[in-house]
Amino acid sequence: MRPVVLALAEQKVPVTVLNHGVLAQGLPSSIPIVDADAPYGSVCFGTSLTDTIPLVVARSARKQGKPTLAILDNWLNYRSRLATDGLGPFIPDIYAVMDQKAKDEAIADHIPSECLVVTGHPNLASLSTDVERATPQWRHSLRQSLGLGLNGRALIAYVNEPVTNDQGDGPENPLWRGYTEVDALAALAAGLGSTAVDVAIIPHPRDDAAQVAGIWETVRGDCSGAVITGYSGRDIVLASDRVAGMASILLYESWLIGRPTISLQPGLVRDDLLSIASRPGIVLARTQTTQAVQKWLQLENKPVHPDLALHAVAAQTIAALLRFDIGQ
């Protein structure tokens, strides 16, 4: 949402932001922060699995005959995230989705095709420029700062997720994935063995980094590596030779920039977590994880994916839709 708001402001399009959540924080002072009863011509909102306020505002706009645009940000729950307020799915006038895969999956999830527009992902717009600045010299400098991936050793970026906290540690939880973060990290370590690599473990923002470090010490075996804090996950991915994780969007970023990527989801019981892992070239370790890790270690870097350019202009694309298609 934030890149779209800033794009509209740069184009001198009148835009206000509802005084709700983190979006209302840290914006330029020229962008008014308003209450729900402030006047507006159309509504642009982000989808959420927990926050019902965006849907409340969108439904109110629909009753007033005002256009609505929803921005999707992940390849998951296309329809259910439009009904988190307990009512029937709210189908916006425009549902801006990240790529053709998201559009196809949304249609399969019974979203009307006529509202779907492929726009790219606004929050990935900066990835193109970040790739350009990640020169060999920059990557080496970051590795020196990390103290990993030096002296001929490869660097693996591992993206952690707080699975136990979010989806539980057993089938009694309805959101159970079939594995925990411990299982995934252990599968990586077992597959790597004594390979001459260093693992930079990126904790999730909601992770307890010390707890993740404790897990690593328990499962690491002969592997070298450490939990890294104080650096952006994207920078570590850019500095790495290959990337591992579970279902994080950082795996998608890794795939976009051509890094060999593996999704470690041992015993996965939820097919909705396969979307990123099913990208052509991403190795999925759902069973036989050691063999999957060995296969991944043999992969070479590829050129950046064409969708990188699509994401680079996503905010401007959505701003144009708001201005000309459903705007005032």
TAGI-V705198 format. One record per run of one state. SS is the DSSP state (@ for helix, = for strand, . for the rest). FROM is the first residue (numbers start at 1). TO is the last residue. Records with the same first field share a line. If there is no record, write none. Layout:
SS = FROM-TO / FROM-TO
This chain:
. = 1-1 / 11-15 / 19-21 / 25-31 / 35-41 / 47-52 / 64-66 / 72-79 / 83-93 / 98-99 / 109-112 / 119-121 / 125-126 / 134-135 / 147-153 / 160-162 / 168-180 / 193-196 / 203-208 / 220-223 / 229-232 / 240-241 / 246-248 / 257-259 / 265-270 / 274-282 / 286-288 / 298-306 / 313-313 / 326-328
@ = 2-10 / 22-24 / 53-63 / 80-82 / 100-108 / 113-115 / 122-124 / 127-133 / 136-146 / 163-167 / 181-192 / 209-219 / 233-239 / 249-256 / 271-273 / 289-297 / 307-312 / 314-325
= = 16-18 / 32-34 / 42-46 / 67-71 / 94-97 / 116-118 / 154-159 / 197-202 / 224-228 / 242-245 / 260-264 / 283-285
